[in-house]
Amino acid sequence: MSGFAAALALFGVCVVLAIGAYGLAWLVAAAPTTSELDPFLSGDEPVEHAFSRFHVRWYTLTMVYLAFEMEMLFMYPWTLVVSSQGASAVIEMFVFLGILLAGVAYAWREGALRWA
């Protein structure tokens, strides 16, 4: 069997298995009730429209969250290469952390971390 025929056969088996899985799920699934068909909180009525506006403080808080996430994103690979790179990697990481700290200090000054 050539490589193309084997790949085609594997694709056919995958399609048959996928269709079979969907068919089996359709056969054994219970009929949904009307409350399950509603899209929000298992049938509870939403209290506001989906396109309602958020308060502006949540955007600043999101930026603080992203700053901490970027810190963690770059800290994990940094721990793997710091021993091979030496002092330059340590200096670069502290410069990076300083930039993030400046962003957090700005958000703190603007009141993004106040919850009241």
N, CA, C and O atoms as a printed pandas DataFrame, in Angstrom:
     atom_number atom_name residue_name chain_id  residue_number  x_coord  y_coord  z_coord
0              1         N          MET        A               1    0.849   -1.174    0.000
1              2        CA          MET        A               1    0.000    0.000    0.000
2              3         C          MET        A               1    0.896    1.238    0.000
3              4         O          MET        A               1    1.803    1.353    0.824
4              5         N          SER        A               2    0.644    2.139   -0.905
5              6        CA          SER        A               2    1.465    3.347   -1.000
6              7         C          SER        A               2    1.145    4.289    0.162
7              8         O          SER        A               2    0.147    4.119    0.864
8              9         N          GLY        A               3    2.006    5.278    0.347
9             10        CA          GLY        A               3    1.817    6.238    1.434
10            11         C          GLY        A               3    0.533    7.033    1.282
11            12         O          GLY        A               3   -0.151    7.313    2.267
12            13         N          PHE        A               4    0.204    7.397    0.048
13            14        CA          PHE        A               4   -1.014    8.164   -0.190
14            15         C          PHE        A               4   -2.252    7.334    0.110
15            16         O          PHE        A               4   -3.202    7.838    0.708
16            17         N          ALA        A               5   -2.254    6.082   -0.293
17            18        CA          ALA        A               5   -3.407    5.213   -0.042
18            19         C          ALA        A               5   -3.569    4.955    1.448
19            20         O          ALA        A               5   -4.694    4.902    1.946
20            21         N          ALA        A               6   -2.464    4.793    2.166
21            22        CA          ALA        A               6   -2.548    4.584    3.609
22            23         C          ALA        A               6   -3.112    5.818    4.309
23            24         O          ALA        A               6   -3.934    5.698    5.217
24            25         N          ALA        A               7   -2.672    6.999    3.888
25            26        CA          ALA        A               7   -3.183    8.232    4.476
26            27         C          ALA        A               7   -4.665    8.408    4.159
27            28         O          ALA        A               7   -5.436    8.838    5.017
28            29         N          LEU        A               8   -5.061    8.081    2.946
29            30        CA          LEU        A               8   -6.467    8.167    2.558
30            31         C          LEU        A               8   -7.310    7.180    3.349
31            32         O          LEU        A               8   -8.415    7.516    3.775
32            33         N          ALA        A               9   -6.811    5.979    3.552
33            34        CA          ALA        A               9   -7.537    4.988    4.340
34            35         C          ALA        A               9   -7.678    5.443    5.787
35            36         O          ALA        A               9   -8.744    5.296    6.383
36            37         N          LEU        A              10   -6.605    5.996    6.355
37            38        CA          LEU        A              10   -6.661    6.506    7.724
38            39         C          LEU        A              10   -7.654    7.650    7.837
39            40         O          LEU        A              10   -8.403    7.728    8.811
40            41         N          PHE        A              11   -7.667    8.536    6.853
41            42        CA          PHE        A              11   -8.631    9.633    6.853
42            43         C          PHE        A              11  -10.057    9.101    6.799
43            44         O          PHE        A              11  -10.934    9.602    7.503
44            45         N          GLY        A              12  -10.291    8.095    5.972
45            46        CA          GLY        A              12  -11.627    7.497    5.883
46            47         C          GLY        A              12  -12.063    6.862    7.190
47            48         O          GLY        A              12  -13.213    7.004    7.606
48            49         N          VAL        A              13  -11.133    6.156    7.843
49            50        CA          VAL        A              13  -11.459    5.550    9.142
50            51         C          VAL        A              13  -11.791    6.636   10.160
51            52         O          VAL        A              13  -12.731    6.475   10.938
52            53         N          CYS        A              14  -11.046    7.733   10.173
53            54        CA          CYS        A              14  -11.313    8.831   11.097
54            55         C          CYS        A              14  -12.673    9.462   10.841
55            56         O          CYS        A              14  -13.397    9.775   11.786
56            57         N          VAL        A              15  -13.026    9.650    9.587
57            58        CA          VAL        A              15  -14.333   10.230    9.249
58            59         C          VAL        A              15  -15.454    9.301    9.699
59            60         O          VAL        A              15  -16.447    9.756   10.267
60            61         N          VAL        A              16  -15.303    8.000    9.448
61            62        CA          VAL        A              16  -16.333    7.040    9.853
62            63         C          VAL        A              16  -16.470    7.015   11.374
63            64         O          VAL        A              16  -17.589    6.973   11.886
64            65         N          LEU        A              17  -15.362    7.039   12.099
65            66        CA          LEU        A              17  -15.423    7.043   13.560
66            67         C          LEU        A              17  -16.060    8.324   14.093
67            68         O          LEU        A              17  -16.832    8.277   15.050
68            69         N          ALA        A              18  -15.747    9.458   13.488
69            70        CA          ALA        A              18  -16.338   10.719   13.937
70            71         C          ALA        A              18  -17.842   10.728   13.693
71            72         O          ALA        A              18  -18.612   11.129   14.565
72            73         N          ILE        A              19  -18.258   10.290   12.518
73            74        CA          ILE        A              19  -19.694   10.236   12.221
74            75         C          ILE        A              19  -20.377    9.244   13.146
75            76         O          ILE        A              19  -21.489    9.495   13.612
76            77         N          GLY        A              20  -19.732    8.132   13.414
77            78        CA          GLY        A              20  -20.296    7.146   14.330
78            79         C          GLY        A              20  -20.440    7.690   15.742
79            80         O          GLY        A              20  -21.444    7.426   16.404
80            81         N          ALA        A              21  -19.448    8.450   16.216
81            82        CA          ALA        A              21  -19.525    9.031   17.553
82            83         C          ALA        A              21  -20.653   10.043   17.648
83            84         O          ALA        A              21  -21.388   10.066   18.635
84            85         N          TYR        A              22  -20.794   10.879   16.627
85            86        CA          TYR        A              22  -21.901   11.840   16.632
86            87         C          TYR        A              22  -23.249   11.133   16.554
87            88         O          TYR        A              22  -24.202   11.534   17.221
88            89         N          GLY        A              23  -23.329   10.096   15.753
89            90        CA          GLY        A              23  -24.581    9.344   15.655
90            91         C          GLY        A              23  -24.939    8.671   16.963
91            92         O          GLY        A              23  -26.100    8.699   17.369
92            93         N          LEU        A              24  -23.964    8.062   17.635
93            94        CA          LEU        A              24  -24.216    7.422   18.918
94            95         C          LEU        A              24  -24.641    8.444   19.961
95            96         O          LEU        A              24  -25.549    8.178   20.749
96            97         N          ALA        A              25  -24.005    9.596   19.980
97            98        CA          ALA        A              25  -24.388   10.648   20.918
98            99         C          ALA        A              25  -25.802   11.136   20.638
99           100         O          ALA        A              25  -26.552   11.425   21.570
100          101         N          TRP        A              26  -26.166   11.230   19.393
101          102        CA          TRP        A              26  -27.518   11.666   19.026
102          103         C          TRP        A              26  -28.551   10.638   19.460
103          104         O          TRP        A              26  -29.646   11.006   19.885
104          105         N          LEU        A              27  -28.216    9.343   19.360
105          106        CA          LEU        A              27  -29.153    8.289   19.742
106          107         C          LEU        A              27  -29.373    8.212   21.247
107          108         O          LEU        A              27  -30.503    7.998   21.687
108          109         N          VAL        A              28  -28.344    8.379   22.033
109          110        CA          VAL        A              28  -28.477    8.195   23.476
110          111         C          VAL        A              28  -28.748    9.483   24.236
111          112         O          VAL        A              28  -28.984    9.437   25.444
112          113         N          ALA        A              29  -28.722   10.616   23.576
113          114        CA          ALA        A              29  -28.932   11.889   24.263
114          115         C          ALA        A              29  -30.392   12.053   24.654
115          116         O          ALA        A              29  -31.297   11.672   23.912
116          117         N          ALA        A              30  -30.604   12.634   25.844
117          118        CA          ALA        A              30  -31.954   12.936   26.293
118          119         C          ALA        A              30  -32.433   14.207   25.592
119          120         O          ALA        A              30  -31.629   15.060   25.215
120          121         N          ALA        A              31  -33.738   14.322   25.424
121          122        CA          ALA        A              31  -34.301   15.504   24.779
122          123         C          ALA        A              31  -34.146   16.707   25.712
123          124         O          ALA        A              31  -34.502   16.620   26.887
124          125         N          PRO        A              32  -33.625   17.818   25.212
125          126        CA          PRO        A              32  -33.444   18.979   26.078
126          127         C          PRO        A              32  -34.771   19.626   26.435
127          128         O          PRO        A              32  -35.702   19.653   25.630
128          129         N          THR        A              33  -34.843   20.146   27.653
129          130        CA          THR        A              33  -36.038   20.877   28.070
130          131         C          THR        A              33  -35.917   22.320   27.585
131          132         O          THR        A              33  -34.866   22.730   27.093
132          133         N          THR        A              34  -36.981   23.074   27.723
133          134        CA          THR        A              34  -36.953   24.457   27.229
134          135         C          THR        A              34  -35.979   25.308   28.040
135          136         O          THR        A              34  -35.356   26.215   27.486
136          137         N          SER        A              35  -35.832   25.036   29.350
137          138        CA          SER        A              35  -34.911   25.850   30.141
138          139         C          SER        A              35  -33.455   25.552   29.771
139          140         O          SER        A              35  -32.596   26.424   29.902
140          141         N          GLU        A              36  -33.173   24.344   29.315
141          142        CA          GLU        A              36  -31.820   24.020   28.899
142          143         C          GLU        A              36  -31.467   24.649   27.567
143          144         O          GLU        A              36  -30.287   24.803   27.252
144          145         N          LEU        A              37  -32.454   25.013   26.788
145          146        CA          LEU        A              37  -32.190   25.634   25.501
146          147         C          LEU        A              37  -31.900   27.125   25.636
147          148         O          LEU        A              37  -31.355   27.733   24.714
148          149         N          ASP        A              38  -32.260   27.726   26.780
149          150        CA          ASP        A              38  -31.939   29.125   26.999
150          151         C          ASP        A              38  -30.432   29.264   27.187
151          152         O          ASP        A              38  -29.809   28.399   27.802
152          153         N          PRO        A              39  -29.841   30.330   26.670
153          154        CA          PRO        A              39  -28.381   30.401   26.621
154          155         C          PRO        A              39  -27.685   30.902   27.876
155          156         O          PRO        A              39  -26.459   31.007   27.870
156          157         N          PHE        A              40  -28.405   31.220   28.961
157          158        CA          PHE        A              40  -27.748   31.902   30.073
158          159         C          PHE        A              40  -28.184   31.319   31.404
159          160         O          PHE        A              40  -29.382   31.248   31.680
160          161         N          LEU        A              41  -27.252   30.908   32.221
161          162        CA          LEU        A              41  -27.480   30.469   33.598
162          163         C          LEU        A              41  -28.575   29.421   33.714
163          164         O          LEU        A              41  -29.433   29.521   34.590
164          165         N          SER        A              42  -28.559   28.441   32.864
165          166        CA          SER        A              42  -29.516   27.330   32.903
166          167         C          SER        A              42  -30.954   27.806   32.851
167          168         O          SER        A              42  -31.823   27.213   33.489
168          169         N          GLY        A              43  -31.216   28.845   32.118
169          170        CA          GLY        A              43  -32.578   29.288   31.909
170          171         C          GLY        A              43  -32.956   30.559   32.622
171          172         O          GLY        A              43  -34.035   31.093   32.361
172          173         N          ASP        A              44  -32.114   31.085   33.527
173          174        CA          ASP        A              44  -32.440   32.343   34.194
174          175         C          ASP        A              44  -32.389   33.475   33.181
175          176         O          ASP        A              44  -31.575   33.471   32.257
176          177         N          GLU        A              45  -33.261   34.425   33.372
177          178        CA          GLU        A              45  -33.284   35.577   32.479
178          179         C          GLU        A              45  -32.093   36.486   32.761
179          180         O          GLU        A              45  -31.805   36.761   33.926
180          181         N          PRO        A              46  -31.399   36.956   31.744
181          182        CA          PRO        A              46  -30.287   37.880   31.981
182          183         C          PRO        A              46  -30.798   39.219   32.504
183          184         O          PRO        A              46  -31.892   39.657   32.149
184          185         N          VAL        A              47  -29.994   39.866   33.353
185          186        CA          VAL        A              47  -30.417   41.138   33.937
186          187         C          VAL        A              47  -29.956   42.330   33.105
187          188         O          VAL        A              47  -30.445   43.442   33.307
188          189         N          GLU        A              48  -29.025   42.123   32.172
189          190        CA          GLU        A              48  -28.577   43.207   31.308
190          191         C          GLU        A              48  -28.233   42.647   29.936
191          192         O          GLU        A              48  -28.091   41.435   29.769
192          193         N          HIS        A              49  -28.104   43.507   28.987
193          194        CA          HIS        A              49  -27.823   43.100   27.619
194          195         C          HIS        A              49  -26.383   42.607   27.495
195          196         O          HIS        A              49  -25.513   43.046   28.246
196          197         N          ALA        A              50  -26.133   41.721   26.575
197          198        CA          ALA        A              50  -24.805   41.142   26.400
198          199         C          ALA        A              50  -23.783   42.179   25.945
199          200         O          ALA        A              50  -22.591   42.005   26.195
200          201         N          PHE        A              51  -24.209   43.235   25.294
201          202        CA          PHE        A              51  -23.290   44.261   24.821
202          203         C          PHE        A              51  -23.226   45.453   25.760
203          204         O          PHE        A              51  -22.872   46.555   25.341
204          205         N          SER        A              52  -23.568   45.242   27.036
205          206        CA          SER        A              52  -23.514   46.351   27.983
206          207         C          SER        A              52  -22.063   46.751   28.233
207          208         O          SER        A              52  -21.143   45.955   28.046
208          209         N          ARG        A              53  -21.880   47.969   28.647
209          210        CA          ARG        A              53  -20.526   48.495   28.832
210          211         C          ARG        A              53  -20.011   48.172   30.223
211          212         O          ARG        A              53  -20.772   48.107   31.188
212          213         N          PHE        A              54  -18.712   47.972   30.303
213          214        CA          PHE        A              54  -18.060   47.755   31.584
214          215         C          PHE        A              54  -17.522   49.080   32.100
215          216         O          PHE        A              54  -17.243   49.998   31.329
216          217         N          HIS        A              55  -17.381   49.161   33.411
217          218        CA          HIS        A              55  -16.780   50.355   33.989
218          219         C          HIS        A              55  -15.325   50.435   33.549
219          220         O          HIS        A              55  -14.672   49.406   33.375
220          221         N          VAL        A              56  -14.817   51.638   33.371
221          222        CA          VAL        A              56  -13.487   51.840   32.823
222          223         C          VAL        A              56  -12.404   51.271   33.732
223          224         O          VAL        A              56  -11.319   50.948   33.248
224          225         N          ARG        A              57  -12.661   51.136   35.033
225          226        CA          ARG        A              57  -11.618   50.624   35.936
226          227         C          ARG        A              57  -11.281   49.168   35.634
227          228         O          ARG        A              57  -10.187   48.716   35.973
228          229         N          TRP        A              58  -12.178   48.432   35.015
229          230        CA          TRP        A              58  -11.892   47.026   34.719
230          231         C          TRP        A              58  -10.859   46.891   33.615
231          232         O          TRP        A              58  -10.127   45.902   33.576
232          233         N          TYR        A              59  -10.787   47.856   32.726
233          234        CA          TYR        A              59   -9.777   47.811   31.679
234          235         C          TYR        A              59   -8.372   48.005   32.269
235          236         O          TYR        A              59   -7.424   47.332   31.865
236          237         N          THR        A              60   -8.251   48.933   33.227
237          238        CA          THR        A              60   -6.958   49.140   33.871
238          239         C          THR        A              60   -6.560   47.911   34.678
239          240         O          THR        A              60   -5.394   47.518   34.676
240          241         N          LEU        A              61   -7.518   47.307   35.363
241          242        CA          LEU        A              61   -7.234   46.101   36.119
242          243         C          LEU        A              61   -6.832   44.960   35.194
243          244         O          LEU        A              61   -5.996   44.132   35.556
244          245         N          THR        A              62   -7.415   44.912   34.016
245          246        CA          THR        A              62   -7.027   43.912   33.031
246          247         C          THR        A              62   -5.585   44.115   32.594
247          248         O          THR        A              62   -4.853   43.143   32.406
248          249         N          MET        A              63   -5.170   45.359   32.430
249          250        CA          MET        A              63   -3.790   45.628   32.054
250          251         C          MET        A              63   -2.824   45.188   33.157
251          252         O          MET        A              63   -1.747   44.672   32.862
252          253         N          VAL        A              64   -3.200   45.388   34.426
253          254        CA          VAL        A              64   -2.357   44.924   35.531
254          255         C          VAL        A              64   -2.263   43.403   35.504
255          256         O          VAL        A              64   -1.182   42.843   35.687
256          257         N          TYR        A              65   -3.380   42.740   35.278
257          258        CA          TYR        A              65   -3.372   41.280   35.189
258          259         C          TYR        A              65   -2.462   40.813   34.048
259          260         O          TYR        A              65   -1.681   39.877   34.221
260          261         N          LEU        A              66   -2.560   41.452   32.902
261          262        CA          LEU        A              66   -1.712   41.073   31.778
262          263         C          LEU        A              66   -0.238   41.334   32.070
263          264         O          LEU        A              66    0.626   40.597   31.596
264          265         N          ALA        A              67    0.055   42.377   32.846
265          266        CA          ALA        A              67    1.448   42.635   33.218
266          267         C          ALA        A              67    1.992   41.487   34.053
267          268         O          ALA        A              67    3.114   41.034   33.822
268          269         N          PHE        A              68    1.219   41.011   35.013
269          270        CA          PHE        A              68    1.666   39.884   35.823
270          271         C          PHE        A              68    1.747   38.601   35.000
271          272         O          PHE        A              68    2.627   37.773   35.235
272          273         N          GLU        A              69    0.855   38.431   34.054
273          274        CA          GLU        A              69    0.911   37.242   33.204
274          275         C          GLU        A              69    2.140   37.271   32.301
275          276         O          GLU        A              69    2.781   36.241   32.094
276          277         N          MET        A              70    2.469   38.432   31.768
277          278        CA          MET        A              70    3.675   38.537   30.945
278          279         C          MET        A              70    4.915   38.243   31.775
279          280         O          MET        A              70    5.874   37.641   31.292
280          281         N          GLU        A              71    4.883   38.676   33.029
281          282        CA          GLU        A              71    6.013   38.383   33.904
282          283         C          GLU        A              71    6.195   36.880   34.048
283          284         O          GLU        A              71    7.313   36.378   33.927
284          285         N          MET        A              72    5.131   36.167   34.301
285          286        CA          MET        A              72    5.235   34.715   34.465
286          287         C          MET        A              72    5.586   34.034   33.146
287          288         O          MET        A              72    6.316   33.043   33.132
288          289         N          LEU        A              73    5.078   34.554   32.058
289          290        CA          LEU        A              73    5.357   33.961   30.752
290          291         C          LEU        A              73    6.847   33.994   30.431
291          292         O          LEU        A              73    7.378   33.052   29.842
292          293         N          PHE        A              74    7.520   35.070   30.814
293          294        CA          PHE        A              74    8.938   35.186   30.523
294          295         C          PHE        A              74    9.829   34.660   31.642
295          296         O          PHE        A              74   11.013   34.405   31.421
296          297         N          MET        A              75    9.275   34.496   32.835
297          298        CA          MET        A              75   10.093   33.999   33.946
298          299         C          MET        A              75   10.397   32.510   33.807
299          300         O          MET        A              75   11.500   32.082   34.147
300          301         N          TYR        A              76    9.458   31.716   33.321
301          302        CA          TYR        A              76    9.702   30.275   33.227
302          303         C          TYR        A              76   10.841   29.936   32.265
303          304         O          TYR        A              76   11.740   29.191   32.655
304          305         N          PRO        A              77   10.852   30.439   31.036
305          306        CA          PRO        A              77   12.004   30.134   30.183
306          307         C          PRO        A              77   13.294   30.781   30.691
307          308         O          PRO        A              77   14.385   30.253   30.472
308          309         N          TRP        A              78   13.169   31.913   31.361
309          310        CA          TRP        A              78   14.348   32.589   31.889
310          311         C          TRP        A              78   15.052   31.711   32.909
311          312         O          TRP        A              78   16.282   31.691   32.964
312          313         N          THR        A              79   14.286   30.980   33.722
313          314        CA          THR        A              79   14.913   30.125   34.729
314          315         C          THR        A              79   15.718   29.006   34.098
315          316         O          THR        A              79   16.646   28.485   34.717
316          317         N          LEU        A              80   15.378   28.632   32.878
317          318        CA          LEU        A              80   16.118   27.561   32.214
318          319         C          LEU        A              80   17.441   28.033   31.617
319          320         O          LEU        A              80   18.393   27.258   31.533
320          321         N          VAL        A              81   17.507   29.286   31.206
321          322        CA          VAL        A              81   18.715   29.758   30.524
322          323         C          VAL        A              81   19.598   30.641   31.390
323          324         O          VAL        A              81   20.679   31.037   30.954
324          325         N          VAL        A              82   19.166   30.962   32.611
325          326        CA          VAL        A              82   19.936   31.894   33.429
326          327         C          VAL        A              82   21.303   31.318   33.802
327          328         O          VAL        A              82   22.277   32.063   33.908
328          329         N          SER        A              83   21.383   30.010   34.002
329          330        CA          SER        A              83   22.677   29.441   34.377
330          331         C          SER        A              83   23.666   29.463   33.208
331          332         O          SER        A              83   24.869   29.627   33.414
332          333         N          SER        A              84   23.168   29.302   32.000
333          334        CA          SER        A              84   24.078   29.317   30.855
334          335         C          SER        A              84   24.421   30.731   30.392
335          336         O          SER        A              84   25.493   30.947   29.826
336          337         N          GLN        A              85   23.541   31.685   30.618
337          338        CA          GLN        A              85   23.785   33.057   30.156
338          339         C          GLN        A              85   24.560   33.890   31.163
339          340         O          GLN        A              85   25.304   34.792   30.780
340          341         N          GLY        A              86   24.393   33.599   32.430
341          342        CA          GLY        A              86   25.160   34.324   33.440
342          343         C          GLY        A              86   24.498   35.612   33.889
343          344         O          GLY        A              86   23.273   35.722   33.920
344          345         N          ALA        A              87   25.323   36.578   34.234
345          346        CA          ALA        A              87   24.838   37.823   34.832
346          347         C          ALA        A              87   24.009   38.656   33.861
347          348         O          ALA        A              87   23.118   39.389   34.290
348          349         N          SER        A              88   24.281   38.560   32.578
349          350        CA          SER        A              88   23.508   39.366   31.624
350          351         C          SER        A              88   22.030   38.981   31.642
351          352         O          SER        A              88   21.170   39.848   31.486
352          353         N          ALA        A              89   21.719   37.692   31.831
353          354        CA          ALA        A              89   20.318   37.265   31.894
354          355         C          ALA        A              89   19.652   37.796   33.153
355          356         O          ALA        A              89   18.475   38.157   33.122
356          357         N          VAL        A              90   20.377   37.849   34.245
357          358        CA          VAL        A              90   19.819   38.376   35.492
358          359         C          VAL        A              90   19.532   39.869   35.349
359          360         O          VAL        A              90   18.486   40.346   35.789
360          361         N          ILE        A              91   20.449   40.600   34.741
361          362        CA          ILE        A              91   20.252   42.039   34.546
362          363         C          ILE        A              91   19.062   42.305   33.627
363          364         O          ILE        A              91   18.243   43.180   33.905
364          365         N          GLU        A              92   18.968   41.553   32.538
365          366        CA          GLU        A              92   17.847   41.733   31.616
366          367         C          GLU        A              92   16.519   41.444   32.295
367          368         O          GLU        A              92   15.538   42.145   32.048
368          369         N          MET        A              93   16.466   40.419   33.151
369          370        CA          MET        A              93   15.209   40.098   33.816
370          371         C          MET        A              93   14.828   41.192   34.799
371          372         O          MET        A              93   13.649   41.526   34.921
372          373         N          PHE        A              94   15.805   41.755   35.503
373          374        CA          PHE        A              94   15.471   42.831   36.429
374          375         C          PHE        A              94   15.046   44.100   35.690
375          376         O          PHE        A              94   14.217   44.852   36.202
376          377         N          VAL        A              95   15.586   44.354   34.515
377          378        CA          VAL        A              95   15.104   45.481   33.705
378          379         C          VAL        A              95   13.659   45.234   33.279
379          380         O          VAL        A              95   12.823   46.135   33.340
380          381         N          PHE        A              96   13.377   44.018   32.851
381          382        CA          PHE        A              96   12.011   43.653   32.455
382          383         C          PHE        A              96   11.050   43.793   33.637
383          384         O          PHE        A              96    9.966   44.358   33.491
384          385         N          LEU        A              97   11.440   43.285   34.799
385          386        CA          LEU        A              97   10.596   43.401   35.987
386          387         C          LEU        A              97   10.417   44.853   36.396
387          388         O          LEU        A              97    9.357   45.229   36.898
388          389         N          GLY        A              98   11.444   45.676   36.187
389          390        CA          GLY        A              98   11.325   47.097   36.491
390          391         C          GLY        A              98   10.296   47.787   35.607
391          392         O          GLY        A              98    9.541   48.638   36.076
392          393         N          ILE        A              99   10.267   47.422   34.335
393          394        CA          ILE        A              99    9.261   47.986   33.426
394          395         C          ILE        A              99    7.857   47.575   33.857
395          396         O          ILE        A              99    6.938   48.393   33.865
396          397         N          LEU        A             100    7.700   46.302   34.215
397          398        CA          LEU        A             100    6.393   45.845   34.686
398          399         C          LEU        A             100    6.009   46.511   35.999
399          400         O          LEU        A             100    4.844   46.850   36.208
400          401         N          LEU        A             101    6.984   46.698   36.884
401          402        CA          LEU        A             101    6.709   47.370   38.152
402          403         C          LEU        A             101    6.286   48.813   37.918
403          404         O          LEU        A             101    5.436   49.330   38.644
404          405         N          ALA        A             102    6.855   49.464   36.931
405          406        CA          ALA        A             102    6.440   50.831   36.595
406          407         C          ALA        A             102    4.980   50.847   36.140
407          408         O          ALA        A             102    4.228   51.755   36.493
408          409         N          GLY        A             103    4.582   49.842   35.357
409          410        CA          GLY        A             103    3.188   49.759   34.932
410          411         C          GLY        A             103    2.245   49.524   36.094
411          412         O          GLY        A             103    1.165   50.112   36.146
412          413         N          VAL        A             104    2.641   48.669   37.026
413          414        CA          VAL        A             104    1.805   48.412   38.200
414          415         C          VAL        A             104    1.746   49.652   39.090
415          416         O          VAL        A             104    0.688   49.968   39.635
416          417         N          ALA        A             105    2.866   50.357   39.244
417          418        CA          ALA        A             105    2.867   51.584   40.042
418          419         C          ALA        A             105    1.954   52.636   39.421
419          420         O          ALA        A             105    1.259   53.357   40.138
420          421         N          TYR        A             106    1.953   52.727   38.107
421          422        CA          TYR        A             106    1.055   53.663   37.422
422          423         C          TYR        A             106   -0.406   53.290   37.674
423          424         O          TYR        A             106   -1.234   54.153   37.962
424          425         N          ALA        A             107   -0.712   51.997   37.562
425          426        CA          ALA        A             107   -2.084   51.562   37.801
426          427         C          ALA        A             107   -2.490   51.806   39.248
427          428         O          ALA        A             107   -3.636   52.165   39.518
428          429         N          TRP        A             108   -1.570   51.616   40.172
429          430        CA          TRP        A             108   -1.848   51.863   41.573
430          431         C          TRP        A             108   -2.122   53.356   41.800
431          432         O          TRP        A             108   -3.044   53.727   42.526
432          433         N          ARG        A             109   -1.303   54.204   41.166
433          434        CA          ARG        A             109   -1.490   55.634   41.310
434          435         C          ARG        A             109   -2.823   56.094   40.739
435          436         O          ARG        A             109   -3.454   57.008   41.269
436          437         N          GLU        A             110   -3.248   55.452   39.650
437          438        CA          GLU        A             110   -4.510   55.816   39.014
438          439         C          GLU        A             110   -5.723   55.256   39.757
439          440         O          GLU        A             110   -6.859   55.614   39.446
440          441         N          GLY        A             111   -5.488   54.369   40.748
441          442        CA          GLY        A             111   -6.581   53.841   41.547
442          443         C          GLY        A             111   -7.186   52.561   41.010
443          444         O          GLY        A             111   -8.305   52.206   41.380
444          445         N          ALA        A             112   -6.471   51.863   40.149
445          446        CA          ALA        A             112   -7.019   50.641   39.572
446          447         C          ALA        A             112   -7.097   49.509   40.597
447          448         O          ALA        A             112   -7.862   48.562   40.416
448          449         N          LEU        A             113   -6.325   49.600   41.652
449          450        CA          LEU        A             113   -6.310   48.540   42.639
450          451         C          LEU        A             113   -7.250   48.812   43.805
451          452         O          LEU        A             113   -7.297   48.017   44.744
452          453         N          ARG        A             114   -7.997   49.904   43.774
453          454        CA          ARG        A             114   -9.011   50.188   44.788
454          455         C          ARG        A             114  -10.296   49.493   44.395
455          456         O          ARG        A             114  -10.710   49.565   43.238
456          457         N          TRP        A             115  -10.928   48.825   45.332
457          458        CA          TRP        A             115  -12.132   48.049   45.018
458          459         C          TRP        A             115  -13.405   48.765   45.400
459          460         O          TRP        A             115  -14.487   48.268   45.086
460          461         N          ALA        A             116  -13.337   49.886   46.050
461          462        CA          ALA        A             116  -14.553   50.572   46.490
462          463         C          ALA        A             116  -14.998   51.570   45.460
463          464         O          ALA        A             116  -16.007   52.248   45.653
